[in-house]
Each structure stands twice: as C-alpha cells, then as structure tokens.
Amino acid sequence: MEFDYTEEQRALQDTLQRFISRDYDFDKRKTVLRSEAGFSADAWKQYAELGLLALPLPEDLGGLGGTAVDVMVVMEQFGRGLLMEPYLSSVVLGAGLLRDSASDAQKRKLLPEIAQGNIKVALACYEAAGRFDPAHVGCSAVAKNGGWQLSGRKSVVLDAPSADYFLVSARSGGKESDRDGVSLFLVPRQTQGLTVTGYATQTGARAADLSLEDLTLGADALIGKAGEAMPGILWAVDRGIAALCAEAVGVMDALNKATLEYLKTRKQFGVAIGTFQALKHRMADMLMAAEQSRSMAIIAAVQADSRNPRERSRAIAAAKAYIGQAGRLVGQQAVQLHGGMGVVDEYIVSHYFKRLTMIDITFGDVDYHLGRFSDTLLTA
C-alpha cells in the first residue's frame, strides 16, 4: 500500500516546521513550561490564524472539513516540537465530540468559537475506579425539575485547568460498567458545584480532577440523547488515540535524529562512536521501530474516521499497543546511547522520552490495548 501526503498536507507540514524552528524552540518551550498556564496563549492564537483549530470542523461552521489524516499531519509536528498547547483535548477530543453528537444549536454556539481560539473544551470521561475504560461511569445524572443534577468525580482530565467548558459523562441509567445508560453533558467552568483541582503531569502539561457536588444543569446541557452517549465518546477517544499515535511518531523521528547526530559527533578513542558496529545495529533498530510505527499510525488515522466500530477499534488498539512498545524501545535506546546526557533536564532527549512514556499510558497502555485487540478477534 502506498501512502503519501497531498500537496496541501505537505504545505501544512512545512508551515508547522517553520513555526517550530522560528517561534517554539527548546528554550521557548522551557519558558512555556514555567508559566502558570503551562502553554502559550500567543501560540494558540497563531494556531487559530493558521486554521489548525478549524481543521477537523465542518465548513459550514467555520471549519475546514479536515480528516483524521489531516490531524495526523498536525500531531506529528506537535510531537517533533513537543508543543504544549491543548490541541488534542480541545480540538480533537472536545470539538470532535461536539461535531458528532451535539445539536445544531449547540454546534452553532460552540464550534465557531473553538475554531477562532476563543474557548477551549475538555473531555471528562475517565474515573479512578475505571482506569482506562471510559464505559465505567459512576458519576450520576438524575433528571430533576426539567433539568439534570450531576454528582461524582472525574480523574485526570487533560488540560482541564485552561478549559472553559467540560464534556462530562454521567450515568443516567444502567449499572456502573454498562455501555448503555451513559449521558453526556456540557458543563461551563463557572457552574456552581464544580471543583477543578489542577496539577502538572510528568511532561509539564496540565490536568485536573473534577468534583461534582449536586451540580445543577438545564435541559439544554444534554449532548445528544440521554443514555446513548457512549458510542460517540468511544469514537472520540479512538480519534484521540490515533492523534496520539501520530504525535509519538513525530517524537520518535526527532529522537532518532538527535541520537544520530550525537553518535556522529561524540568521540571515544579518537573516533566518532557512531562508527562502532554495535551502536550502528542499535540505531538501525530504532529507525526500524519508528518506520513501523509510522505505518501503524497511518492505519490508525485512516480507520479513525470509520463508522464501523469493530474495524476501527481493532486498528486503533493494534496501533496504540505497537507504538507503545516501539516508543519504549526508541526512548530507552536514545537515553543509553547518549549516556549521562540522556537524562539531564537541560537536554531535549529526556523530554522526548518522558513524552513517549506519557503517550503510552494515555487512554490505555500496551497491556490494555493488547487485551482490547484480542477482544476484537474473539468477537469477529
């Protein structure tokens, strides 16, 4: 199978590469990490101007009608530059879920604002007891006085500290682990009864735990039909996983490039260590892992827009499991080949490795997705 980016996708790729080299180098990223928000508001405005925030949204609502492959182009460059902005959480997950599940009135209100960079949305669909399973929902939603009352907790909501709205899954029927009976609600940040406890993750990005204490919402806060939100949530998460796979490919490519450059310049016994046969073999293993990961990420991106949940789930799970394993190999080898320099905070290699580690455990680690993949085979 041959795969290549279109002219428009290559132009987008070149634009992002220029932006990273000019405006978002490693020193700039360290400044962003130390900021209170944990991302650059100026960069977010530039993403809006470049059309990145509008990329996967419908054209009639201010978007560009892009596909998951278009998002792959963006996320791969996010990986290369280790960009910190909440693109995955707000655009891929939040806006994508609204695009697929919200009413026309909700879309008209929110999607153009997201495309213009005026608001951010975070998806709160995971709970501590459910670990990686978004269908494990203990947060309750009770119909009351023509609206809804929500109570419960949500864990590790990506980029929640900067979000203006939350898409919260809550159970309006069924048992705690049932896929049926889960509803989705749009919760403004200032809603009384909502507590956002923010913190920094290992890579410096921000996340938060949400506490909902008898939070009252109007009937218009419901996204889609009551009790039928889980298929849309799972589809949104699959798109998020495909985007993470693309980001991991970008990280691995950048890590391989940095490692190869180091092997060419670091000398022992009067010669570059890159001439040692054993190190050549290890570098070749890293390059093969990155290329195979790219193939898996392409399959994931192509399948992410599929309306067949079984085929989509199988492809996404396979890609996430393989890329998790490959990312660990590339990251560990890069650190070892750099020696002591591979773990210092002042050098970008350690930050690449940390990001690959975080990608592996976001939305399910290798073991979780191997199990998910095997389940799709059993039910085929």
VOPAGU-2260 file (C-alpha; in pm, 1 decimal, decimal comma):
REM VOPAGU-2260
SITE   aa  ch    i         X         Y         Z
SITE  MET   A    0       0,0       0,0       0,0
SITE  GLU   A    1     138,3     338,8     -99,7
SITE  PHE   A    2      66,6     638,4     116,5
SITE  ASP   A    3     174,9     996,3      71,7
SITE  TYR   A    4      53,6    1332,9     190,0
SITE  THR   A    5    -129,4    1562,9     -50,8
SITE  GLU   A    6      20,2    1894,9    -156,5
SITE  GLU   A    7    -199,0    2075,4      95,7
SITE  GLN   A    8     -90,4    1842,6     375,4
SITE  ARG   A    9     276,4    1886,5     286,7
SITE  ALA   A   10     229,1    2263,2     285,1
SITE  LEU   A   11      73,8    2242,3     631,6
SITE  GLN   A   12     364,4    2026,0     745,3
SITE  ASP   A   13     618,1    2280,6     615,9
SITE  THR   A   14     432,6    2567,3     782,2
SITE  LEU   A   15     439,2    2395,7    1120,0
SITE  GLN   A   16     806,4    2305,1    1085,8
SITE  ARG   A   17     891,3    2669,8    1017,9
SITE  PHE   A   18     680,3    2780,6    1313,1
SITE  ILE   A   19     857,2    2539,3    1548,6
SITE  SER   A   20    1207,1    2633,4    1433,6
SITE  ARG   A   21    1129,8    3007,0    1446,1
SITE  ASP   A   22     892,2    3051,0    1739,9
SITE  TYR   A   23     890,6    2732,7    1950,1
SITE  ASP   A   24    1242,7    2604,8    2002,0
SITE  PHE   A   25    1353,4    2416,4    2314,7
SITE  ASP   A   26    1435,7    2734,1    2508,0
SITE  LYS   A   27    1093,3    2879,0    2427,6
SITE  ARG   A   28     930,7    2555,1    2540,7
SITE  LYS   A   29    1109,7    2571,6    2875,7
SITE  THR   A   30     968,5    2920,4    2926,0
SITE  VAL   A   31     619,7    2793,1    2843,8
SITE  LEU   A   32     659,7    2506,4    3092,5
SITE  ARG   A   33     741,4    2750,1    3371,5
SITE  SER   A   34     434,3    2963,7    3302,0
SITE  GLU   A   35     121,9    2938,5    3515,0
SITE  ALA   A   36     -95,6    2815,5    3227,3
SITE  GLY   A   37     155,5    2559,1    3102,2
SITE  PHE   A   38     101,7    2656,9    2738,5
SITE  SER   A   39     147,6    2961,6    2517,2
SITE  ALA   A   40    -158,2    3182,2    2457,6
SITE  ASP   A   41      29,9    3351,9    2172,1
SITE  ALA   A   42      93,4    3017,0    2004,6
SITE  TRP   A   43    -275,1    2927,3    2045,7
SITE  LYS   A   44    -370,1    3246,3    1859,9
SITE  GLN   A   45    -129,5    3156,5    1582,0
SITE  TYR   A   46    -283,6    2810,2    1554,7
SITE  ALA   A   47    -621,7    2978,0    1506,2
SITE  GLU   A   48    -478,7    3206,4    1237,9
SITE  LEU   A   49    -319,3    2909,6    1059,8
SITE  GLY   A   50    -650,8    2724,3    1061,5
SITE  LEU   A   51    -531,4    2441,3    1284,8
SITE  LEU   A   52    -817,5    2483,5    1532,7
SITE  ALA   A   53   -1070,0    2476,6    1248,5
SITE  LEU   A   54    -908,0    2185,0    1067,3
SITE  PRO   A   55   -1141,3    1894,1    1165,5
SITE  LEU   A   56   -1459,2    2103,8    1195,4
SITE  PRO   A   57   -1742,3    2135,3     937,5
SITE  GLU   A   58   -1700,8    2402,5     671,2
SITE  ASP   A   59   -2048,6    2547,1     731,4
SITE  LEU   A   60   -1947,7    2623,3    1092,0
SITE  GLY   A   61   -1619,8    2794,8    1023,0
SITE  GLY   A   62   -1412,6    2479,7     987,0
SITE  LEU   A   63   -1202,0    2331,4     708,2
SITE  GLY   A   64   -1362,8    1987,0     689,1
SITE  GLY   A   65   -1036,9    1801,8     751,3
SITE  THR   A   66    -996,3    1429,4     817,2
SITE  ALA   A   67    -807,3    1230,3    1079,0
SITE  VAL   A   68    -516,5    1210,8     833,4
SITE  ASP   A   69    -503,7    1592,1     828,1
SITE  VAL   A   70    -494,4    1585,1    1208,2
SITE  MET   A   71    -211,9    1331,1    1184,6
SITE  VAL   A   72      -2,7    1587,2     994,4
SITE  VAL   A   73     -51,6    1838,5    1275,7
SITE  MET   A   74       5,3    1596,9    1563,1
SITE  GLU   A   75     324,9    1457,7    1413,1
SITE  GLN   A   76     470,6    1808,1    1415,9
SITE  PHE   A   77     341,0    1862,9    1769,1
SITE  GLY   A   78     549,1    1560,2    1862,5
SITE  ARG   A   79     861,1    1685,2    1686,6
SITE  GLY   A   80     840,3    2020,5    1862,8
SITE  LEU   A   81     697,8    1890,9    2193,5
SITE  LEU   A   82     430,4    2160,2    2172,5
SITE  MET   A   83     234,4    2211,9    2493,6
SITE  GLU   A   84     -94,5    2362,5    2374,7
SITE  PRO   A   85    -425,0    2176,3    2439,0
SITE  TYR   A   86    -485,0    2081,7    2075,1
SITE  LEU   A   87    -557,2    1714,8    2143,8
SITE  SER   A   88    -800,3    1781,2    2428,5
SITE  SER   A   89    -987,3    2080,9    2289,0
SITE  VAL   A   90    -987,0    2030,1    1911,6
SITE  VAL   A   91    -950,0    1655,5    1850,7
SITE  LEU   A   92   -1148,4    1528,5    2150,4
SITE  GLY   A   93   -1376,5    1811,9    2261,1
SITE  ALA   A   94   -1464,3    1973,3    1930,4
SITE  GLY   A   95   -1475,1    1637,8    1754,0
SITE  LEU   A   96   -1726,9    1501,2    2003,0
SITE  LEU   A   97   -1942,4    1812,5    1975,7
SITE  ARG   A   98   -1929,4    1791,9    1596,5
SITE  ASP   A   99   -2056,4    1432,1    1602,2
SITE  SER   A  100   -2301,8    1439,0    1892,5
SITE  ALA   A  101   -2426,5    1791,4    1969,6
SITE  SER   A  102   -2745,9    1952,3    1845,7
SITE  ASP   A  103   -2736,9    2206,7    1564,3
SITE  ALA   A  104   -2788,3    2489,9    1813,3
SITE  GLN   A  105   -2503,1    2366,9    2033,1
SITE  LYS   A  106   -2273,8    2331,5    1732,6
SITE  ARG   A  107   -2351,5    2682,1    1607,6
SITE  LYS   A  108   -2280,3    2823,8    1951,3
SITE  LEU   A  109   -1955,5    2641,7    2029,3
SITE  LEU   A  110   -1771,7    2519,0    1719,4
SITE  PRO   A  111   -1703,2    2859,3    1559,1
SITE  GLU   A  112   -1573,8    2984,3    1894,6
SITE  ILE   A  113   -1339,7    2685,4    1920,8
SITE  ALA   A  114   -1219,1    2737,7    1562,8
SITE  GLN   A  115   -1137,1    3100,6    1641,1
SITE  GLY   A  116    -949,7    3009,7    1957,6
SITE  ASN   A  117   -1192,3    3190,3    2187,8
SITE  ILE   A  118   -1290,9    2890,3    2401,4
SITE  LYS   A  119   -1141,5    2554,7    2496,6
SITE  VAL   A  120   -1322,3    2231,5    2579,3
SITE  ALA   A  121   -1200,0    1934,6    2783,6
SITE  LEU   A  122   -1342,4    1581,7    2784,8
SITE  ALA   A  123   -1405,1    1435,4    3132,2
SITE  CYS   A  124   -1487,9    1069,5    3069,8
SITE  TYR   A  125   -1246,9     875,4    3294,0
SITE  GLU   A  126   -1279,6     780,6    3659,7
SITE  ALA   A  127   -1029,6     632,8    3903,8
SITE  ALA   A  128   -1222,1     308,7    3951,1
SITE  GLY   A  129   -1249,8     251,5    3576,1
SITE  ARG   A  130    -882,1     312,6    3497,7
SITE  PHE   A  131    -865,0     309,8    3113,8
SITE  ASP   A  132   -1228,4     216,6    3048,1
SITE  PRO   A  133   -1449,9     520,0    2967,6
SITE  ALA   A  134   -1759,8     299,6    2995,2
SITE  HIS   A  135   -1700,1     256,7    3369,5
SITE  VAL   A  136   -1907,1     553,5    3486,7
SITE  GLY   A  137   -2002,7     603,8    3849,6
SITE  CYS   A  138   -2081,0     974,7    3820,1
SITE  SER   A  139   -2460,5    1003,5    3836,8
SITE  ALA   A  140   -2706,5    1217,0    3640,2
SITE  VAL   A  141   -3058,7    1249,0    3776,6
SITE  ALA   A  142   -3341,4    1423,4    3591,4
SITE  LYS   A  143   -3473,9    1696,3    3820,1
SITE  ASN   A  144   -3704,0    1997,8    3774,1
SITE  GLY   A  145   -3682,0    1981,6    3396,2
SITE  GLY   A  146   -3302,7    1969,0    3405,6
SITE  TRP   A  147   -3026,8    1748,0    3544,8
SITE  GLN   A  148   -2834,6    1708,8    3869,1
SITE  LEU   A  149   -2483,8    1560,6    3849,7
SITE  SER   A  150   -2275,1    1414,1    4131,4
SITE  GLY   A  151   -1944,3    1230,3    4120,8
SITE  ARG   A  152   -1577,4    1262,1    4033,0
SITE  LYS   A  153   -1369,7    1257,0    3715,3
SITE  SER   A  154    -997,5    1182,8    3706,0
SITE  VAL   A  155    -703,1    1311,0    3500,4
SITE  VAL   A  156    -898,7    1543,9    3273,0
SITE  LEU   A  157    -639,1    1659,2    3019,9
SITE  ASP   A  158    -587,7    2037,5    3002,8
SITE  ALA   A  159    -879,3    2095,4    3239,5
SITE  PRO   A  160    -714,3    2395,4    3414,6
SITE  SER   A  161    -740,5    2601,6    3094,4
SITE  ALA   A  162   -1080,5    2472,9    2973,6
SITE  ASP   A  163   -1387,0    2696,3    2951,6
SITE  TYR   A  164   -1628,4    2402,9    2917,2
SITE  PHE   A  165   -1622,4    2037,8    3017,3
SITE  LEU   A  166   -1789,1    1749,0    2839,5
SITE  VAL   A  167   -1880,1    1525,9    3134,3
SITE  SER   A  168   -2005,9    1169,0    3105,9
SITE  ALA   A  169   -2255,3    1067,6    3375,4
SITE  ARG   A  170   -2477,4     767,6    3428,5
SITE  SER   A  171   -2849,7     828,3    3388,0
SITE  GLY   A  172   -2937,8     458,5    3377,6
SITE  GLY   A  173   -2798,1     105,2    3390,7
SITE  LYS   A  174   -2519,3     -41,8    3600,9
SITE  GLU   A  175   -2178,7     110,8    3665,2
SITE  SER   A  176   -1995,7     -74,3    3384,4
SITE  ASP   A  177   -2276,6     -83,4    3125,5
SITE  ARG   A  178   -2219,1      94,1    2796,3
SITE  ASP   A  179   -2587,7     180,2    2783,4
SITE  GLY   A  180   -2727,4     442,6    3016,4
SITE  VAL   A  181   -2440,9     693,9    2990,5
SITE  SER   A  182   -2525,6    1054,8    2902,3
SITE  LEU   A  183   -2300,2    1345,4    2807,4
SITE  PHE   A  184   -2333,3    1698,2    2945,4
SITE  LEU   A  185   -2182,5    2035,4    2863,5
SITE  VAL   A  186   -2069,2    2195,0    3189,7
SITE  PRO   A  187   -1944,9    2557,6    3193,3
SITE  ARG   A  188   -1641,9    2611,2    3413,3
SITE  GLN   A  189   -1818,1    2855,4    3647,0
SITE  THR   A  190   -2106,8    2619,6    3725,2
SITE  GLN   A  191   -2182,1    2609,9    4097,5
SITE  GLY   A  192   -2092,9    2273,3    4249,7
SITE  LEU   A  193   -1796,5    2211,4    4016,2
SITE  THR   A  194   -1448,6    2197,1    4170,6
SITE  VAL   A  195   -1141,3    2174,6    3945,6
SITE  THR   A  196    -822,6    2054,2    4117,6
SITE  GLY   A  197    -538,8    2114,6    3874,4
SITE  TYR   A  198    -183,7    1978,5    3867,6
SITE  ALA   A  199     111,3    1931,9    3633,4
SITE  THR   A  200     180,9    1595,2    3471,5
SITE  GLN   A  201     526,5    1441,9    3427,2
SITE  THR   A  202     579,1    1624,4    3097,5
SITE  GLY   A  203     471,0    1959,5    3240,7
SITE  ALA   A  204     130,5    1958,6    3070,4
SITE  ARG   A  205    -169,2    2034,9    3290,9
SITE  ALA   A  206    -453,8    1809,5    3400,5
SITE  ALA   A  207    -713,7    1812,9    3676,8
SITE  ASP   A  208    -957,3    1606,2    3878,2
SITE  LEU   A  209   -1318,6    1723,6    3877,5
SITE  SER   A  210   -1556,6    1703,9    4169,5
SITE  LEU   A  211   -1928,3    1749,8    4102,1
SITE  GLU   A  212   -2140,5    1809,6    4411,3
SITE  ASP   A  213   -2512,9    1820,8    4328,7
SITE  LEU   A  214   -2429,7    2024,7    4018,9
SITE  THR   A  215   -2747,6    2155,2    3854,5
SITE  LEU   A  216   -2780,0    2194,4    3476,8
SITE  GLY   A  217   -3060,1    2292,2    3242,8
SITE  ALA   A  218   -3212,2    2058,0    2988,2
SITE  ASP   A  219   -3005,8    2225,1    2713,5
SITE  ALA   A  220   -2683,1    2096,6    2873,7
SITE  LEU   A  221   -2751,2    1742,4    2750,0
SITE  ILE   A  222   -2543,8    1647,3    2443,2
SITE  GLY   A  223   -2730,7    1405,5    2220,1
SITE  LYS   A  224   -2985,6    1161,7    2360,9
SITE  ALA   A  225   -2998,6    1062,2    2727,8
SITE  GLY   A  226   -2835,9     725,4    2792,0
SITE  GLU   A  227   -2685,8     694,8    2442,4
SITE  ALA   A  228   -2360,4     888,2    2466,4
SITE  MET   A  229   -2108,9     603,3    2489,9
SITE  PRO   A  230   -2069,4     523,3    2116,0
SITE  GLY   A  231   -1985,1     887,3    2045,7
SITE  ILE   A  232   -1742,7     903,3    2340,4
SITE  LEU   A  233   -1563,7     587,2    2228,8
SITE  TRP   A  234   -1533,8     721,7    1874,9
SITE  ALA   A  235   -1390,2    1049,3    2003,9
SITE  VAL   A  236   -1139,6     862,2    2220,7
SITE  ASP   A  237   -1037,1     649,2    1921,2
SITE  ARG   A  238    -967,8     966,2    1724,7
SITE  GLY   A  239    -767,4    1094,4    2018,4
SITE  ILE   A  240    -564,2     773,1    2028,8
SITE  ALA   A  241    -494,0     797,4    1654,5
SITE  ALA   A  242    -374,1    1153,8    1708,7
SITE  LEU   A  243    -150,1    1040,4    1996,2
SITE  CYS   A  244      -1,3     770,8    1771,9
SITE  ALA   A  245      88,6    1037,5    1517,0
SITE  GLU   A  246     242,6    1251,8    1790,4
SITE  ALA   A  247     451,7     954,9    1906,3
SITE  VAL   A  248     583,2     908,4    1552,2
SITE  GLY   A  249     693,8    1272,4    1548,8
SITE  VAL   A  250     866,8    1229,3    1884,5
SITE  MET   A  251    1047,3     913,5    1769,9
SITE  ASP   A  252    1164,8    1076,7    1447,0
SITE  ALA   A  253    1303,1    1374,8    1638,5
SITE  LEU   A  254    1464,2    1148,4    1898,7
SITE  ASN   A  255    1629,2     936,9    1629,3
SITE  LYS   A  256    1760,6    1248,0    1458,1
SITE  ALA   A  257    1908,1    1382,4    1783,1
SITE  THR   A  258    2064,0    1044,5    1865,0
SITE  LEU   A  259    2217,5    1000,6    1520,5
SITE  GLU   A  260    2368,2    1349,1    1538,4
SITE  TYR   A  261    2514,0    1268,9    1880,4
SITE  LEU   A  262    2669,0     943,6    1753,8
SITE  LYS   A  263    2833,9    1136,3    1470,3
SITE  THR   A  264    2990,0    1398,4    1699,0
SITE  ARG   A  265    3068,6    1216,5    2027,9
SITE  LYS   A  266    3416,8    1065,6    2012,9
SITE  GLN   A  267    3592,6     787,5    2200,8
SITE  PHE   A  268    3941,5     651,2    2125,0
SITE  GLY   A  269    3975,5     931,6    1870,0
SITE  VAL   A  270    3678,0     828,7    1651,3
SITE  ALA   A  271    3305,6     903,1    1645,5
SITE  ILE   A  272    3112,3     642,8    1845,1
SITE  GLY   A  273    2872,2     614,7    1551,7
SITE  THR   A  274    3137,9     408,6    1373,2
SITE  PHE   A  275    3109,8     128,5    1632,2
SITE  GLN   A  276    2927,5    -169,1    1483,2
SITE  ALA   A  277    2721,0    -245,1    1793,5
SITE  LEU   A  278    2589,0     112,3    1809,3
SITE  LYS   A  279    2504,9     104,3    1438,6
SITE  HIS   A  280    2286,5    -200,0    1499,8
SITE  ARG   A  281    2105,9     -28,8    1788,4
SITE  MET   A  282    2048,8     281,6    1579,5
SITE  ALA   A  283    1910,0      64,7    1298,3
SITE  ASP   A  284    1666,3     -96,7    1542,0
SITE  MET   A  285    1547,8     249,3    1648,6
SITE  LEU   A  286    1496,0     361,6    1290,3
SITE  MET   A  287    1301,5      46,1    1201,1
SITE  ALA   A  288    1079,8      85,8    1507,7
SITE  ALA   A  289     999,8     444,0    1406,7
SITE  GLU   A  290     918,0     348,9    1047,7
SITE  GLN   A  291     696,7      60,1    1152,0
SITE  SER   A  292     525,6     292,8    1397,7
SITE  ARG   A  293     457,9     536,2    1115,5
SITE  SER   A  294     282,8     261,2     920,9
SITE  MET   A  295      68,0     174,1    1221,9
SITE  ALA   A  296     -13,5     541,6    1280,8
SITE  ILE   A  297    -125,5     578,8     918,8
SITE  ILE   A  298    -358,7     279,4     953,5
SITE  ALA   A  299    -496,6     427,0    1276,0
SITE  ALA   A  300    -555,6     766,8    1114,4
SITE  VAL   A  301    -730,2     613,9     812,8
SITE  GLN   A  302    -951,9     397,9    1033,7
SITE  ALA   A  303   -1024,2     673,8    1289,1
SITE  ASP   A  304   -1297,7     817,3    1066,2
SITE  SER   A  305   -1456,5     475,9    1005,1
SITE  ARG   A  306   -1817,9     428,7    1110,9
SITE  ASN   A  307   -1754,3      57,9    1168,9
SITE  PRO   A  308   -1669,5      42,8    1541,1
SITE  ARG   A  309   -1527,5    -309,9    1527,9
SITE  GLU   A  310   -1280,7    -241,6    1246,8
SITE  ARG   A  311   -1191,3      95,9    1394,8
SITE  SER   A  312   -1136,1     -48,3    1742,0
SITE  ARG   A  313    -912,9    -325,4    1611,3
SITE  ALA   A  314    -692,0     -88,7    1409,3
SITE  ILE   A  315    -666,5     172,2    1684,5
SITE  ALA   A  316    -586,8     -84,4    1955,4
SITE  ALA   A  317    -319,6    -250,4    1739,0
SITE  ALA   A  318    -154,9      82,6    1662,6
SITE  LYS   A  319    -156,7     200,6    2024,1
SITE  ALA   A  320     -13,2    -127,8    2151,5
SITE  TYR   A  321     262,7    -144,7    1890,9
SITE  ILE   A  322     359,4     221,9    1918,2
SITE  GLY   A  323     370,6     195,2    2296,3
SITE  GLN   A  324     625,8     -85,0    2268,3
SITE  ALA   A  325     823,6      88,7    1992,1
SITE  GLY   A  326     827,6     417,3    2182,0
SITE  ARG   A  327     978,6     248,8    2484,9
SITE  LEU   A  328    1248,8      85,9    2271,1
SITE  VAL   A  329    1339,2     410,6    2094,6
SITE  GLY   A  330    1330,8     615,4    2413,3
SITE  GLN   A  331    1540,4     376,7    2620,2
SITE  GLN   A  332    1796,9     325,0    2345,7
SITE  ALA   A  333    1826,5     700,2    2289,2
SITE  VAL   A  334    1892,2     761,8    2657,8
SITE  GLN   A  335    2150,2     483,1    2674,6
SITE  LEU   A  336    2331,2     595,1    2359,4
SITE  HIS   A  337    2352,0     949,5    2495,5
SITE  GLY   A  338    2494,2     825,9    2823,6
SITE  GLY   A  339    2459,7    1070,2    3114,2
SITE  MET   A  340    2342,8    1345,0    2877,2
SITE  GLY   A  341    2030,9    1144,1    2800,7
SITE  VAL   A  342    1872,5    1208,8    3140,4
SITE  VAL   A  343    1960,4    1572,6    3215,8
SITE  ASP   A  344    1672,0    1818,5    3215,8
SITE  GLU   A  345    1870,4    2073,8    3016,3
SITE  TYR   A  346    1884,6    1845,3    2711,0
SITE  ILE   A  347    1577,5    1771,0    2499,1
SITE  VAL   A  348    1629,6    1392,9    2483,0
SITE  SER   A  349    1494,6    1335,4    2833,7
SITE  HIS   A  350    1184,7    1540,8    2749,4
SITE  TYR   A  351    1120,8    1334,0    2436,4
SITE  PHE   A  352    1148,2    1014,7    2641,3
SITE  LYS   A  353     908,8    1143,9    2906,0
SITE  ARG   A  354     657,2    1239,2    2639,2
SITE  LEU   A  355     672,4     892,4    2482,0
SITE  THR   A  356     615,0     741,0    2826,6
SITE  MET   A  357     312,4     964,2    2886,2
SITE  ILE   A  358     168,4     883,9    2543,0
SITE  ASP   A  359     194,8     513,0    2623,0
SITE  ILE   A  360     -27,8     540,1    2932,6
SITE  THR   A  361    -271,4     799,8    2798,2
SITE  PHE   A  362    -606,2     638,5    2700,9
SITE  GLY   A  363    -468,3     293,2    2780,1
SITE  ASP   A  364    -122,0     136,7    2795,4
SITE  VAL   A  365      22,0    -151,2    2591,9
SITE  ASP   A  366    -136,4    -425,3    2803,6
SITE  TYR   A  367    -479,4    -261,8    2791,7
SITE  HIS   A  368    -479,7    -231,0    2413,5
SITE  LEU   A  369    -339,7    -579,3    2358,1
SITE  GLY   A  370    -639,9    -703,7    2553,8
SITE  ARG   A  371    -870,5    -477,6    2356,9
SITE  PHE   A  372    -724,4    -607,7    2029,3
SITE  SER   A  373    -766,6    -970,1    2134,1
SITE  ASP   A  374   -1128,6    -899,3    2231,8
SITE  THR   A  375   -1200,0    -775,2    1878,6
SITE  LEU   A  376   -1062,9   -1101,8    1738,9
SITE  LEU   A  377   -1278,1   -1310,2    1972,7
SITE  THR   A  378   -1593,7   -1124,2    1869,8
SITE  ALA   A  379   -1512,4   -1117,5    1497,7
